[in-house]
Amino acid sequence: MGAGKKDYGIPGTPIFDGDAAQKGYALNAMCYSFNSAENREAFKRDEAAYCAKFGLNDAQRKAIANRNVLELIAAGGNIYYLAKFAGIFGLDVQDVGAQQTGMTKDAFKAKLVEAGR
């Protein structure tokens, strides 16, 4: 565990706390803006300008460009706001869950079914 990191007793699970909220404020504000169809279209037209408008830092811009949920969470993203970003590309929560676990979507869905038994 690095300096400044809190141990919440959940190995490998990033916790969205006050520090993460501060770190990800710009990213989450941008993702919240995707509630508007007009804003989703503006993002698709010029992604770099849209990210700049919200003041995303380099790590956040890279994670957006990579479409990588784990990078977005590490950059302070809140999964509830990130779901709005994922929706732009037709991704649902199972796509996001699969990405977070490093599984295919079909394997992730099968794991969910098995866990529900």
Biopython code that builds the backbone (N, CA, C, O; Angstrom):
import numpy as np
from Bio.PDB.StructureBuilder import StructureBuilder

atoms = [
    (1, "MET", "N", (0.857, -1.175, 0.000)),
    (1, "MET", "CA", (0.000, 0.000, 0.000)),
    (1, "MET", "C", (0.899, 1.233, 0.000)),
    (1, "MET", "O", (1.763, 1.371, 0.866)),
    (2, "GLY", "N", (0.699, 2.139, -0.979)),
    (2, "GLY", "CA", (1.521, 3.329, -1.114)),
    (2, "GLY", "C", (1.145, 4.408, -0.123)),
    (2, "GLY", "O", (0.118, 4.337, 0.552)),
    (3, "ALA", "N", (2.007, 5.412, -0.053)),
    (3, "ALA", "CA", (1.754, 6.539, 0.850)),
    (3, "ALA", "C", (0.444, 7.212, 0.494)),
    (3, "ALA", "O", (0.165, 7.453, -0.681)),
    (4, "GLY", "N", (-0.353, 7.514, 1.488)),
    (4, "GLY", "CA", (-1.614, 8.198, 1.278)),
    (4, "GLY", "C", (-2.766, 7.283, 0.917)),
    (4, "GLY", "O", (-3.913, 7.723, 0.845)),
    (5, "LYS", "N", (-2.468, 6.008, 0.687)),
    (5, "LYS", "CA", (-3.524, 5.055, 0.339)),
    (5, "LYS", "C", (-4.173, 4.545, 1.620)),
    (5, "LYS", "O", (-3.495, 4.295, 2.617)),
    (6, "LYS", "N", (-5.482, 4.396, 1.580)),
    (6, "LYS", "CA", (-6.215, 3.876, 2.720)),
    (6, "LYS", "C", (-6.498, 2.402, 2.498)),
    (6, "LYS", "O", (-6.786, 1.978, 1.379)),
    (7, "ASP", "N", (-6.416, 1.625, 3.567)),
    (7, "ASP", "CA", (-6.727, 0.204, 3.480)),
    (7, "ASP", "C", (-8.149, -0.002, 3.969)),
    (7, "ASP", "O", (-8.436, 0.136, 5.158)),
    (8, "TYR", "N", (-9.032, -0.331, 3.045)),
    (8, "TYR", "CA", (-10.428, -0.570, 3.391)),
    (8, "TYR", "C", (-10.720, -2.053, 3.570)),
    (8, "TYR", "O", (-11.869, -2.435, 3.795)),
    (9, "GLY", "N", (-9.683, -2.900, 3.471)),
    (9, "GLY", "CA", (-9.857, -4.324, 3.676)),
    (9, "GLY", "C", (-10.492, -5.056, 2.514)),
    (9, "GLY", "O", (-10.981, -6.173, 2.682)),
    (10, "ILE", "N", (-10.494, -4.448, 1.337)),
    (10, "ILE", "CA", (-11.075, -5.091, 0.153)),
    (10, "ILE", "C", (-9.992, -5.097, -0.935)),
    (10, "ILE", "O", (-9.960, -4.202, -1.780)),
    (11, "PRO", "N", (-9.113, -6.094, -0.915)),
    (11, "PRO", "CA", (-7.988, -6.117, -1.868)),
    (11, "PRO", "C", (-8.454, -6.012, -3.321)),
    (11, "PRO", "O", (-9.401, -6.679, -3.737)),
    (12, "GLY", "N", (-7.768, -5.164, -4.079)),
    (12, "GLY", "CA", (-8.049, -5.018, -5.497)),
    (12, "GLY", "C", (-9.306, -4.236, -5.824)),
    (12, "GLY", "O", (-9.685, -4.139, -6.991)),
    (13, "THR", "N", (-9.961, -3.675, -4.812)),
    (13, "THR", "CA", (-11.198, -2.936, -5.040)),
    (13, "THR", "C", (-10.978, -1.456, -4.739)),
    (13, "THR", "O", (-10.792, -1.078, -3.583)),
    (14, "PRO", "N", (-10.999, -0.620, -5.774)),
    (14, "PRO", "CA", (-10.863, 0.816, -5.514)),
    (14, "PRO", "C", (-12.136, 1.345, -4.844)),
    (14, "PRO", "O", (-13.250, 0.995, -5.233)),
    (15, "ILE", "N", (-11.951, 2.171, -3.856)),
    (15, "ILE", "CA", (-13.070, 2.754, -3.121)),
    (15, "ILE", "C", (-13.239, 4.202, -3.558)),
    (15, "ILE", "O", (-12.274, 4.964, -3.614)),
    (16, "PHE", "N", (-14.477, 4.570, -3.864)),
    (16, "PHE", "CA", (-14.758, 5.956, -4.231)),
    (16, "PHE", "C", (-15.070, 6.719, -2.945)),
    (16, "PHE", "O", (-16.174, 6.643, -2.406)),
    (17, "ASP", "N", (-14.068, 7.452, -2.473)),
    (17, "ASP", "CA", (-14.214, 8.220, -1.245)),
    (17, "ASP", "C", (-14.013, 9.703, -1.558)),
    (17, "ASP", "O", (-13.986, 10.102, -2.722)),
    (18, "GLY", "N", (-13.874, 10.500, -0.527)),
    (18, "GLY", "CA", (-13.708, 11.938, -0.717)),
    (18, "GLY", "C", (-12.488, 12.297, -1.545)),
    (18, "GLY", "O", (-12.536, 13.214, -2.365)),
    (19, "ASP", "N", (-11.395, 11.576, -1.333)),
    (19, "ASP", "CA", (-10.183, 11.847, -2.115)),
    (19, "ASP", "C", (-10.411, 11.544, -3.601)),
    (19, "ASP", "O", (-10.009, 12.316, -4.471)),
    (20, "ALA", "N", (-11.058, 10.416, -3.873)),
    (20, "ALA", "CA", (-11.344, 10.061, -5.273)),
    (20, "ALA", "C", (-12.313, 11.062, -5.888)),
    (20, "ALA", "O", (-12.193, 11.411, -7.062)),
    (21, "ALA", "N", (-13.269, 11.518, -5.092)),
    (21, "ALA", "CA", (-14.238, 12.502, -5.598)),
    (21, "ALA", "C", (-13.541, 13.792, -6.006)),
    (21, "ALA", "O", (-13.860, 14.375, -7.042)),
    (22, "GLN", "N", (-12.590, 14.237, -5.191)),
    (22, "GLN", "CA", (-11.840, 15.451, -5.545)),
    (22, "GLN", "C", (-10.995, 15.213, -6.784)),
    (22, "GLN", "O", (-10.961, 16.039, -7.697)),
    (23, "LYS", "N", (-10.317, 14.081, -6.806)),
    (23, "LYS", "CA", (-9.443, 13.738, -7.929)),
    (23, "LYS", "C", (-10.228, 13.657, -9.236)),
    (23, "LYS", "O", (-9.739, 14.082, -10.283)),
    (24, "GLY", "N", (-11.441, 13.113, -9.179)),
    (24, "GLY", "CA", (-12.210, 12.875, -10.390)),
    (24, "GLY", "C", (-13.283, 13.889, -10.694)),
    (24, "GLY", "O", (-14.124, 13.656, -11.561)),
    (25, "TYR", "N", (-13.273, 15.023, -9.991)),
    (25, "TYR", "CA", (-14.364, 15.986, -10.145)),
    (25, "TYR", "C", (-14.603, 16.363, -11.609)),
    (25, "TYR", "O", (-15.742, 16.306, -12.073)),
    (26, "ALA", "N", (-13.569, 16.743, -12.337)),
    (26, "ALA", "CA", (-13.733, 17.184, -13.731)),
    (26, "ALA", "C", (-14.261, 16.043, -14.603)),
    (26, "ALA", "O", (-15.158, 16.243, -15.422)),
    (27, "LEU", "N", (-13.699, 14.852, -14.420)),
    (27, "LEU", "CA", (-14.127, 13.685, -15.191)),
    (27, "LEU", "C", (-15.595, 13.360, -14.924)),
    (27, "LEU", "O", (-16.362, 13.119, -15.856)),
    (28, "ASN", "N", (-15.978, 13.355, -13.663)),
    (28, "ASN", "CA", (-17.355, 13.021, -13.309)),
    (28, "ASN", "C", (-18.332, 14.103, -13.758)),
    (28, "ASN", "O", (-19.458, 13.800, -14.153)),
    (29, "ALA", "N", (-17.902, 15.364, -13.698)),
    (29, "ALA", "CA", (-18.755, 16.450, -14.191)),
    (29, "ALA", "C", (-18.990, 16.301, -15.686)),
    (29, "ALA", "O", (-20.102, 16.510, -16.172)),
    (30, "MET", "N", (-17.934, 15.937, -16.417)),
    (30, "MET", "CA", (-18.087, 15.740, -17.847)),
    (30, "MET", "C", (-19.040, 14.573, -18.123)),
    (30, "MET", "O", (-19.938, 14.688, -18.957)),
    (31, "CYS", "N", (-18.846, 13.463, -17.431)),
    (31, "CYS", "CA", (-19.719, 12.302, -17.653)),
    (31, "CYS", "C", (-21.162, 12.620, -17.278)),
    (31, "CYS", "O", (-22.091, 12.144, -17.932)),
    (32, "TYR", "N", (-21.356, 13.412, -16.243)),
    (32, "TYR", "CA", (-22.713, 13.810, -15.860)),
    (32, "TYR", "C", (-23.377, 14.608, -16.986)),
    (32, "TYR", "O", (-24.585, 14.514, -17.201)),
    (33, "SER", "N", (-22.568, 15.389, -17.698)),
    (33, "SER", "CA", (-23.112, 16.204, -18.785)),
    (33, "SER", "C", (-23.717, 15.345, -19.893)),
    (33, "SER", "O", (-24.509, 15.832, -20.699)),
    (34, "PHE", "N", (-23.341, 14.072, -19.930)),
    (34, "PHE", "CA", (-23.849, 13.189, -20.976)),
    (34, "PHE", "C", (-25.305, 12.797, -20.760)),
    (34, "PHE", "O", (-25.855, 12.008, -21.529)),
    (35, "ASN", "N", (-25.930, 13.336, -19.726)),
    (35, "ASN", "CA", (-27.380, 13.179, -19.583)),
    (35, "ASN", "C", (-28.094, 13.843, -20.754)),
    (35, "ASN", "O", (-29.221, 13.481, -21.092)),
    (36, "SER", "N", (-27.433, 14.813, -21.364)),
    (36, "SER", "CA", (-27.993, 15.563, -22.482)),
    (36, "SER", "C", (-27.534, 14.968, -23.814)),
    (36, "SER", "O", (-26.338, 14.793, -24.050)),
    (37, "ALA", "N", (-28.495, 14.664, -24.672)),
    (37, "ALA", "CA", (-28.167, 14.141, -26.001)),
    (37, "ALA", "C", (-27.294, 15.131, -26.770)),
    (37, "ALA", "O", (-26.395, 14.727, -27.508)),
    (38, "GLU", "N", (-27.557, 16.416, -26.599)),
    (38, "GLU", "CA", (-26.765, 17.448, -27.274)),
    (38, "GLU", "C", (-25.301, 17.357, -26.848)),
    (38, "GLU", "O", (-24.403, 17.485, -27.680)),
    (39, "ASN", "N", (-25.059, 17.137, -25.560)),
    (39, "ASN", "CA", (-23.685, 17.023, -25.068)),
    (39, "ASN", "C", (-23.019, 15.739, -25.552)),
    (39, "ASN", "O", (-21.825, 15.744, -25.850)),
    (40, "ARG", "N", (-23.757, 14.654, -25.633)),
    (40, "ARG", "CA", (-23.193, 13.405, -26.156)),
    (40, "ARG", "C", (-22.745, 13.595, -27.605)),
    (40, "ARG", "O", (-21.690, 13.105, -28.008)),
    (41, "GLU", "N", (-23.557, 14.309, -28.377)),
    (41, "GLU", "CA", (-23.203, 14.577, -29.774)),
    (41, "GLU", "C", (-21.981, 15.502, -29.860)),
    (41, "GLU", "O", (-21.112, 15.303, -30.708)),
    (42, "ALA", "N", (-21.915, 16.497, -28.997)),
    (42, "ALA", "CA", (-20.760, 17.407, -28.985)),
    (42, "ALA", "C", (-19.483, 16.633, -28.667)),
    (42, "ALA", "O", (-18.440, 16.879, -29.273)),
    (43, "PHE", "N", (-19.560, 15.704, -27.722)),
    (43, "PHE", "CA", (-18.404, 14.875, -27.374)),
    (43, "PHE", "C", (-17.969, 14.051, -28.579)),
    (43, "PHE", "O", (-16.779, 13.981, -28.885)),
    (44, "LYS", "N", (-18.918, 13.430, -29.262)),
    (44, "LYS", "CA", (-18.590, 12.595, -30.421)),
    (44, "LYS", "C", (-17.995, 13.413, -31.567)),
    (44, "LYS", "O", (-17.148, 12.920, -32.313)),
    (45, "ARG", "N", (-18.442, 14.670, -31.705)),
    (45, "ARG", "CA", (-17.928, 15.537, -32.774)),
    (45, "ARG", "C", (-16.477, 15.921, -32.537)),
    (45, "ARG", "O", (-15.676, 15.922, -33.472)),
    (46, "ASP", "N", (-16.127, 16.252, -31.285)),
    (46, "ASP", "CA", (-14.769, 16.706, -30.974)),
    (46, "ASP", "C", (-14.425, 16.334, -29.543)),
    (46, "ASP", "O", (-14.546, 17.138, -28.618)),
    (47, "GLU", "N", (-13.997, 15.102, -29.393)),
    (47, "GLU", "CA", (-13.698, 14.548, -28.078)),
    (47, "GLU", "C", (-12.646, 15.361, -27.322)),
    (47, "GLU", "O", (-12.813, 15.646, -26.137)),
    (48, "ALA", "N", (-11.573, 15.730, -28.003)),
    (48, "ALA", "CA", (-10.488, 16.464, -27.339)),
    (48, "ALA", "C", (-10.972, 17.819, -26.815)),
    (48, "ALA", "O", (-10.654, 18.207, -25.691)),
    (49, "ALA", "N", (-11.731, 18.522, -27.629)),
    (49, "ALA", "CA", (-12.246, 19.835, -27.202)),
    (49, "ALA", "C", (-13.223, 19.677, -26.040)),
    (49, "ALA", "O", (-13.235, 20.495, -25.121)),
    (50, "TYR", "N", (-14.035, 18.633, -26.082)),
    (50, "TYR", "CA", (-15.011, 18.421, -25.014)),
    (50, "TYR", "C", (-14.301, 18.114, -23.708)),
    (50, "TYR", "O", (-14.697, 18.625, -22.660)),
    (51, "CYS", "N", (-13.260, 17.289, -23.747)),
    (51, "CYS", "CA", (-12.477, 16.992, -22.542)),
    (51, "CYS", "C", (-11.790, 18.247, -22.022)),
    (51, "CYS", "O", (-11.733, 18.472, -20.813)),
    (52, "ALA", "N", (-11.271, 19.057, -22.925)),
    (52, "ALA", "CA", (-10.599, 20.302, -22.523)),
    (52, "ALA", "C", (-11.580, 21.263, -21.869)),
    (52, "ALA", "O", (-11.232, 21.955, -20.912)),
    (53, "LYS", "N", (-12.795, 21.308, -22.379)),
    (53, "LYS", "CA", (-13.834, 22.183, -21.821)),
    (53, "LYS", "C", (-14.052, 21.901, -20.330)),
    (53, "LYS", "O", (-14.340, 22.816, -19.557)),
    (54, "PHE", "N", (-13.915, 20.639, -19.934)),
    (54, "PHE", "CA", (-14.122, 20.262, -18.538)),
    (54, "PHE", "C", (-12.827, 20.221, -17.736)),
    (54, "PHE", "O", (-12.855, 19.977, -16.530)),
    (55, "GLY", "N", (-11.691, 20.458, -18.392)),
    (55, "GLY", "CA", (-10.416, 20.522, -17.685)),
    (55, "GLY", "C", (-9.875, 19.176, -17.236)),
    (55, "GLY", "O", (-9.247, 19.081, -16.181)),
    (56, "LEU", "N", (-10.112, 18.126, -18.029)),
    (56, "LEU", "CA", (-9.588, 16.814, -17.668)),
    (56, "LEU", "C", (-8.062, 16.829, -17.691)),
    (56, "LEU", "O", (-7.449, 17.470, -18.545)),
    (57, "ASN", "N", (-7.462, 16.119, -16.749)),
    (57, "ASN", "CA", (-6.003, 16.036, -16.720)),
    (57, "ASN", "C", (-5.534, 14.968, -17.717)),
    (57, "ASN", "O", (-6.354, 14.299, -18.347)),
    (58, "ASP", "N", (-4.223, 14.813, -17.854)),
    (58, "ASP", "CA", (-3.672, 13.895, -18.853)),
    (58, "ASP", "C", (-4.114, 12.452, -18.621)),
    (58, "ASP", "O", (-4.462, 11.755, -19.575)),
    (59, "ALA", "N", (-4.105, 11.993, -17.363)),
    (59, "ALA", "CA", (-4.503, 10.614, -17.067)),
    (59, "ALA", "C", (-5.972, 10.395, -17.425)),
    (59, "ALA", "O", (-6.336, 9.342, -17.949)),
    (60, "GLN", "N", (-6.803, 11.376, -17.144)),
    (60, "GLN", "CA", (-8.226, 11.259, -17.462)),
    (60, "GLN", "C", (-8.452, 11.247, -18.971)),
    (60, "GLN", "O", (-9.251, 10.460, -19.476)),
    (61, "ARG", "N", (-7.752, 12.115, -19.682)),
    (61, "ARG", "CA", (-7.877, 12.144, -21.146)),
    (61, "ARG", "C", (-7.415, 10.836, -21.766)),
    (61, "ARG", "O", (-8.038, 10.327, -22.697)),
    (62, "LYS", "N", (-6.317, 10.291, -21.244)),
    (62, "LYS", "CA", (-5.801, 9.024, -21.760)),
    (62, "LYS", "C", (-6.806, 7.901, -21.505)),
    (62, "LYS", "O", (-7.055, 7.080, -22.387)),
    (63, "ALA", "N", (-7.376, 7.863, -20.317)),
    (63, "ALA", "CA", (-8.354, 6.821, -19.980)),
    (63, "ALA", "C", (-9.598, 6.939, -20.858)),
    (63, "ALA", "O", (-10.156, 5.927, -21.283)),
    (64, "ILE", "N", (-10.034, 8.167, -21.128)),
    (64, "ILE", "CA", (-11.173, 8.383, -22.022)),
    (64, "ILE", "C", (-10.827, 7.865, -23.417)),
    (64, "ILE", "O", (-11.615, 7.143, -24.027)),
    (65, "ALA", "N", (-9.660, 8.231, -23.916)),
    (65, "ALA", "CA", (-9.246, 7.803, -25.256)),
    (65, "ALA", "C", (-9.125, 6.281, -25.340)),
    (65, "ALA", "O", (-9.434, 5.689, -26.374)),
    (66, "ASN", "N", (-8.677, 5.651, -24.255)),
    (66, "ASN", "CA", (-8.507, 4.198, -24.229)),
    (66, "ASN", "C", (-9.816, 3.456, -24.000)),
    (66, "ASN", "O", (-9.885, 2.241, -24.187)),
    (67, "ARG", "N", (-10.867, 4.191, -23.589)),
    (67, "ARG", "CA", (-12.170, 3.572, -23.281)),
    (67, "ARG", "C", (-11.993, 2.496, -22.205)),
    (67, "ARG", "O", (-12.623, 1.439, -22.248)),
    (68, "ASN", "N", (-11.110, 2.798, -21.234)),
    (68, "ASN", "CA", (-10.748, 1.807, -20.228)),
    (68, "ASN", "C", (-11.346, 2.173, -18.878)),
    (68, "ASN", "O", (-10.939, 3.152, -18.251)),
    (69, "VAL", "N", (-12.311, 1.382, -18.438)),
    (69, "VAL", "CA", (-13.028, 1.665, -17.195)),
    (69, "VAL", "C", (-12.100, 1.650, -15.984)),
    (69, "VAL", "O", (-12.222, 2.502, -15.104)),
    (70, "LEU", "N", (-11.178, 0.696, -15.928)),
    (70, "LEU", "CA", (-10.275, 0.635, -14.775)),
    (70, "LEU", "C", (-9.382, 1.869, -14.708)),
    (70, "LEU", "O", (-9.122, 2.383, -13.619)),
    (71, "GLU", "N", (-8.910, 2.348, -15.852)),
    (71, "GLU", "CA", (-8.121, 3.580, -15.880)),
    (71, "GLU", "C", (-8.978, 4.771, -15.448)),
    (71, "GLU", "O", (-8.507, 5.657, -14.735)),
    (72, "LEU", "N", (-10.234, 4.784, -15.884)),
    (72, "LEU", "CA", (-11.137, 5.874, -15.523)),
    (72, "LEU", "C", (-11.408, 5.884, -14.021)),
    (72, "LEU", "O", (-11.461, 6.949, -13.406)),
    (73, "ILE", "N", (-11.577, 4.718, -13.436)),
    (73, "ILE", "CA", (-11.778, 4.636, -11.982)),
    (73, "ILE", "C", (-10.515, 5.096, -11.257)),
    (73, "ILE", "O", (-10.599, 5.839, -10.279)),
    (74, "ALA", "N", (-9.356, 4.663, -11.725)),
    (74, "ALA", "CA", (-8.085, 5.087, -11.121)),
    (74, "ALA", "C", (-7.899, 6.597, -11.229)),
    (74, "ALA", "O", (-7.233, 7.208, -10.393)),
    (75, "ALA", "N", (-8.492, 7.196, -12.263)),
    (75, "ALA", "CA", (-8.389, 8.648, -12.466)),
    (75, "ALA", "C", (-9.463, 9.412, -11.695)),
    (75, "ALA", "O", (-9.629, 10.618, -11.882)),
    (76, "GLY", "N", (-10.192, 8.707, -10.828)),
    (76, "GLY", "CA", (-11.190, 9.364, -9.985)),
    (76, "GLY", "C", (-12.615, 9.230, -10.477)),
    (76, "GLY", "O", (-13.523, 9.866, -9.940)),
    (77, "GLY", "N", (-12.820, 8.412, -11.489)),
    (77, "GLY", "CA", (-14.163, 8.243, -12.031)),
    (77, "GLY", "C", (-15.075, 7.464, -11.095)),
    (77, "GLY", "O", (-14.660, 6.489, -10.469)),
    (78, "ASN", "N", (-16.306, 7.907, -11.012)),
    (78, "ASN", "CA", (-17.346, 7.223, -10.247)),
    (78, "ASN", "C", (-18.142, 6.372, -11.236)),
    (78, "ASN", "O", (-18.584, 6.867, -12.273)),
    (79, "ILE", "N", (-18.320, 5.109, -10.913)),
    (79, "ILE", "CA", (-18.938, 4.178, -11.869)),
    (79, "ILE", "C", (-20.323, 4.641, -12.315)),
    (79, "ILE", "O", (-20.722, 4.365, -13.446)),
    (80, "TYR", "N", (-21.053, 5.327, -11.469)),
    (80, "TYR", "CA", (-22.392, 5.792, -11.856)),
    (80, "TYR", "C", (-22.309, 6.845, -12.955)),
    (80, "TYR", "O", (-23.156, 6.875, -13.848)),
    (81, "TYR", "N", (-21.303, 7.701, -12.898)),
    (81, "TYR", "CA", (-21.118, 8.690, -13.955)),
    (81, "TYR", "C", (-20.460, 8.044, -15.179)),
    (81, "TYR", "O", (-20.789, 8.387, -16.314)),
    (82, "LEU", "N", (-19.532, 7.110, -14.947)),
    (82, "LEU", "CA", (-18.862, 6.444, -16.061)),
    (82, "LEU", "C", (-19.846, 5.650, -16.909)),
    (82, "LEU", "O", (-19.621, 5.472, -18.106)),
    (83, "ALA", "N", (-20.920, 5.177, -16.317)),
    (83, "ALA", "CA", (-21.936, 4.446, -17.082)),
    (83, "ALA", "C", (-22.536, 5.345, -18.154)),
    (83, "ALA", "O", (-22.914, 4.863, -19.222)),
    (84, "LYS", "N", (-22.628, 6.637, -17.888)),
    (84, "LYS", "CA", (-23.151, 7.580, -18.885)),
    (84, "LYS", "C", (-22.176, 7.685, -20.058)),
    (84, "LYS", "O", (-22.592, 7.779, -21.212)),
    (85, "PHE", "N", (-20.885, 7.667, -19.755)),
    (85, "PHE", "CA", (-19.862, 7.677, -20.799)),
    (85, "PHE", "C", (-19.952, 6.397, -21.622)),
    (85, "PHE", "O", (-19.945, 6.447, -22.852)),
    (86, "ALA", "N", (-20.037, 5.255, -20.950)),
    (86, "ALA", "CA", (-20.095, 3.967, -21.643)),
    (86, "ALA", "C", (-21.312, 3.892, -22.557)),
    (86, "ALA", "O", (-21.247, 3.298, -23.633)),
    (87, "GLY", "N", (-22.413, 4.486, -22.134)),
    (87, "GLY", "CA", (-23.639, 4.465, -22.924)),
    (87, "GLY", "C", (-23.494, 5.126, -24.278)),
    (87, "GLY", "O", (-24.199, 4.766, -25.220)),
    (88, "ILE", "N", (-22.597, 6.082, -24.393)),
    (88, "ILE", "CA", (-22.362, 6.744, -25.687)),
    (88, "ILE", "C", (-21.951, 5.718, -26.735)),
    (88, "ILE", "O", (-22.261, 5.868, -27.916)),
    (89, "PHE", "N", (-21.257, 4.685, -26.298)),
    (89, "PHE", "CA", (-20.721, 3.693, -27.217)),
    (89, "PHE", "C", (-21.547, 2.405, -27.236)),
    (89, "PHE", "O", (-21.109, 1.379, -27.757)),
    (90, "GLY", "N", (-22.751, 2.479, -26.657)),
    (90, "GLY", "CA", (-23.642, 1.332, -26.663)),
    (90, "GLY", "C", (-23.253, 0.241, -25.685)),
    (90, "GLY", "O", (-23.682, -0.905, -25.828)),
    (91, "LEU", "N", (-22.447, 0.584, -24.695)),
    (91, "LEU", "CA", (-22.034, -0.395, -23.696)),
    (91, "LEU", "C", (-23.001, -0.378, -22.528)),
    (91, "LEU", "O", (-23.493, 0.681, -22.137)),
    (92, "ASP", "N", (-23.273, -1.547, -21.971)),
    (92, "ASP", "CA", (-24.144, -1.621, -20.804)),
    (92, "ASP", "C", (-23.328, -2.034, -19.583)),
    (92, "ASP", "O", (-22.112, -2.203, -19.672)),
    (93, "VAL", "N", (-23.995, -2.194, -18.447)),
    (93, "VAL", "CA", (-23.268, -2.496, -17.206)),
    (93, "VAL", "C", (-22.575, -3.860, -17.265)),
    (93, "VAL", "O", (-21.577, -4.073, -16.576)),
    (94, "GLN", "N", (-23.087, -4.775, -18.070)),
    (94, "GLN", "CA", (-22.396, -6.056, -18.203)),
    (94, "GLN", "C", (-21.100, -5.909, -18.998)),
    (94, "GLN", "O", (-20.118, -6.593, -18.711)),
    (95, "ASP", "N", (-21.091, -5.032, -19.985)),
    (95, "ASP", "CA", (-19.848, -4.738, -20.708)),
    (95, "ASP", "C", (-18.820, -4.140, -19.749)),
    (95, "ASP", "O", (-17.648, -4.517, -19.765)),
    (96, "VAL", "N", (-19.268, -3.215, -18.923)),
    (96, "VAL", "CA", (-18.376, -2.562, -17.961)),
    (96, "VAL", "C", (-17.866, -3.586, -16.947)),
    (96, "VAL", "O", (-16.672, -3.617, -16.648)),
    (97, "GLY", "N", (-18.754, -4.417, -16.421)),
    (97, "GLY", "CA", (-18.345, -5.445, -15.463)),
    (97, "GLY", "C", (-17.343, -6.412, -16.064)),
    (97, "GLY", "O", (-16.386, -6.810, -15.402)),
    (98, "ALA", "N", (-17.556, -6.786, -17.302)),
    (98, "ALA", "CA", (-16.617, -7.684, -17.984)),
    (98, "ALA", "C", (-15.244, -7.025, -18.098)),
    (98, "ALA", "O", (-14.219, -7.667, -17.868)),
    (99, "GLN", "N", (-15.229, -5.750, -18.450)),
    (99, "GLN", "CA", (-13.961, -5.045, -18.571)),
    (99, "GLN", "C", (-13.255, -4.950, -17.225)),
    (99, "GLN", "O", (-12.039, -5.125, -17.145)),
    (100, "GLN", "N", (-14.012, -4.674, -16.173)),
    (100, "GLN", "CA", (-13.427, -4.550, -14.837)),
    (100, "GLN", "C", (-12.815, -5.860, -14.359)),
    (100, "GLN", "O", (-11.820, -5.846, -13.633)),
    (101, "THR", "N", (-13.388, -6.981, -14.750)),
    (101, "THR", "CA", (-12.904, -8.280, -14.288)),
    (101, "THR", "C", (-11.958, -8.943, -15.274)),
    (101, "THR", "O", (-11.409, -10.006, -14.985)),
    (102, "GLY", "N", (-11.762, -8.330, -16.434)),
    (102, "GLY", "CA", (-10.866, -8.903, -17.437)),
    (102, "GLY", "C", (-11.462, -10.108, -18.143)),
    (102, "GLY", "O", (-10.734, -10.953, -18.663)),
    (103, "MET", "N", (-12.784, -10.185, -18.160)),
    (103, "MET", "CA", (-13.478, -11.308, -18.788)),
    (103, "MET", "C", (-14.164, -10.842, -20.065)),
    (103, "MET", "O", (-14.325, -9.646, -20.305)),
    (104, "THR", "N", (-14.564, -11.817, -20.880)),
    (104, "THR", "CA", (-15.442, -11.485, -21.999)),
    (104, "THR", "C", (-16.825, -11.214, -21.415)),
    (104, "THR", "O", (-17.119, -11.599, -20.283)),
    (105, "LYS", "N", (-17.654, -10.559, -22.187)),
    (105, "LYS", "CA", (-19.005, -10.287, -21.706)),
    (105, "LYS", "C", (-19.768, -11.587, -21.473)),
    (105, "LYS", "O", (-20.478, -11.719, -20.475)),
    (106, "ASP", "N", (-19.627, -12.548, -22.385)),
    (106, "ASP", "CA", (-20.327, -13.828, -22.214)),
    (106, "ASP", "C", (-19.868, -14.553, -20.951)),
    (106, "ASP", "O", (-20.688, -15.115, -20.225)),
    (107, "ALA", "N", (-18.563, -14.541, -20.688)),
    (107, "ALA", "CA", (-18.044, -15.190, -19.480)),
    (107, "ALA", "C", (-18.545, -14.469, -18.227)),
    (107, "ALA", "O", (-18.879, -15.106, -17.229)),
    (108, "PHE", "N", (-18.593, -13.150, -18.288)),
    (108, "PHE", "CA", (-19.085, -12.373, -17.151)),
    (108, "PHE", "C", (-20.558, -12.672, -16.890)),
    (108, "PHE", "O", (-20.967, -12.845, -15.742)),
    (109, "LYS", "N", (-21.352, -12.731, -17.955)),
    (109, "LYS", "CA", (-22.774, -13.044, -17.800)),
    (109, "LYS", "C", (-22.964, -14.442, -17.211)),
    (109, "LYS", "O", (-23.831, -14.645, -16.361)),
    (110, "ALA", "N", (-22.159, -15.400, -17.659)),
    (110, "ALA", "CA", (-22.247, -16.762, -17.128)),
    (110, "ALA", "C", (-21.887, -16.780, -15.641)),
    (110, "ALA", "O", (-22.496, -17.506, -14.855)),
    (111, "LYS", "N", (-20.900, -15.981, -15.270)),
    (111, "LYS", "CA", (-20.508, -15.890, -13.855)),
    (111, "LYS", "C", (-21.655, -15.318, -13.024)),
    (111, "LYS", "O", (-21.895, -15.774, -11.906)),
    (112, "LEU", "N", (-22.363, -14.330, -13.556)),
    (112, "LEU", "CA", (-23.498, -13.746, -12.839)),
    (112, "LEU", "C", (-24.619, -14.774, -12.661)),
    (112, "LEU", "O", (-25.226, -14.871, -11.595)),
    (113, "VAL", "N", (-24.878, -15.531, -13.714)),
    (113, "VAL", "CA", (-25.924, -16.558, -13.635)),
    (113, "VAL", "C", (-25.545, -17.599, -12.583)),
    (113, "VAL", "O", (-26.375, -17.995, -11.764)),
    (114, "GLU", "N", (-24.304, -18.033, -12.611)),
    (114, "GLU", "CA", (-23.832, -19.037, -11.650)),
    (114, "GLU", "C", (-23.905, -18.503, -10.217)),
    (114, "GLU", "O", (-24.296, -19.226, -9.301)),
    (115, "ALA", "N", (-23.533, -17.258, -10.031)),
    (115, "ALA", "CA", (-23.576, -16.650, -8.680)),
    (115, "ALA", "C", (-25.004, -16.547, -8.169)),
    (115, "ALA", "O", (-25.232, -16.557, -6.959)),
    (116, "GLY", "N", (-25.960, -16.449, -9.073)),
    (116, "GLY", "CA", (-27.358, -16.329, -8.679)),
    (116, "GLY", "C", (-28.019, -17.640, -8.327)),
    (116, "GLY", "O", (-29.167, -17.658, -7.882)),
    (117, "ARG", "N", (-27.312, -18.737, -8.520)),
    (117, "ARG", "CA", (-27.903, -20.059, -8.229)),
    (117, "ARG", "C", (-27.790, -20.415, -6.775)),
    (117, "ARG", "O", (-28.235, -21.488, -6.366)),
]
sb = StructureBuilder()
sb.init_structure("model")
sb.init_model(0)
sb.init_chain("A")
sb.init_seg("    ")
for serial, (resi, resn, name, xyz) in enumerate(atoms, 1):
    if name == "N":
        sb.init_residue(resn, " ", resi, " ")
    sb.init_atom(name, np.array(xyz, "f"), 0.0, 1.0, " ", f" {name:<3s}", serial, name[0])
structure = sb.get_structure()
